[in-house]
């Protein structure tokens, strides 16, 4: 009985040993196969680091103002007899906007004209008689004074009638009407806003340390967050010689072409002033940068030592500079001509095998103009 038990135990141990040995051999085979296995490559888009020269520029926030802009108002009191404009419409210089009631002045005018004609006849008669020494020089002077008074009264009434005809002082676009037909207006009451929109001014401030680089004629570019894709060019027309004692900024004004009148007075815009100085930079697409709190980095594509003709990645930390459109300047960390990954860098790692495929590479631009759908 004891021998049977011993034989059974020994047999069981032999079976367990055989199974353990087989499992160990299987695990070793899997380890060796894993060591020999080559991970699949990742398809990436890549481009070389570009050596370029960028124009230096200054940026600021500006405010638009009309070259000419007024609130048209009345000079004399009177009742509105007619309104000859539509709110928001363009208007020519000299166009009649409103007419005030001039019935009283027009009723006075014929009598004053008759008095002026009579005074003119008396003056002519006195001029002939003074030559013949029929009347004295004093009588002639009195006739002359009477005529000039009569003429002055006629001119005064005509001037009053003209002032009660409100005209556009310059060409521009009208605002919202602020008067109604039959309304009694006092002198100085507003009628309508009138703004000249093309061209248009942009006023902005720059720190005093840039004052030596500013001069009239420098090119400026204006964009607005409220008008995506719109970029308007212009020139500086004035630099304030006075520096603000509180902010230490200098006021600058530029003139912009405003075709289509999309820019309006009062809007705030982003202003870029182009300076004649150019700087050499290394530029890369902004999408090639892996941004991180501990430092920004890019992935450089290098030849693989393990795979013939293959490519691997090397992560390189960089210090970035100015950004322009889809590109960003690299202050340090890269050399011109090095090839870097341009998209999908967040899913890559150092030493990873890759295959460069630029079939679906996006087009990078310094001045992108996205569609406004």
C-alpha angles and dihedrals in degrees: 000000000000091000091054091052092049092049090049093051092047091049092050091051091050091052092048090049092051092050092048091050092050091049092049091052091050092051092049090050091051091049092051091047090050092052091053095045117104116214115237117263123247120233111232139171116235141179136180123261106261124224107212143155116238127196111243114238143181123224130206143155113254140185125224121232133176120257085227122013130159142155104239109227139175124267097198135032117257148124120277106249099175140002114214104181142066121229115255096015127125116253136196125236111273095018113147111250102176138351121216123211108279099166092118094051093044089052091052095046100074092052092048091048089052091051090050091051091049091048089049090053091048090049093051090049092048090049091056093044095049089055089056090045090239092128130028127254088249091061090051092049090050091052090048092052092048091052094048091050091050091048091048091053091052091050091047093055092045090050090051090052091048092049091052088058102078112208134184107263092208142359115281147103123299125229132208117325112248100185135067133211111273093016116144109234129197124211110284096022112145118249106177140329117254121195130181103218106178113087103020134190128236117200121198141156131235130187116269093245088071094052094096090059095050123093139148115278097038113138120248131189123206129199131174131207089218091057106047115202095015116123119175123193129210146146134256109253101176140020115195110239089209120082115211106251093211102046099022088226129133122223117235129188127199132184119230132193106238105191110174089021093248091144113073133192113267096032118127116227141179112253126201119189114202114218123204092236115097127201131204113237142170107233130196133173111274090230090065092068121095102209116209137160092245094051143312119264144177134206116244117207111228136172115270120239093200099048121049109238092358128130131226134186130245118194112225127188115225140185113228131214136182121352124220121181109305093347134079128196120239114220095187142350102061140069129217113268097025113133117234135182110258105192140030095022093150091073097048132093137199114279095014118151113241143177118217113230117166097176092109097032112140122238110252119207136183091221107030117189108199117201114257102220 
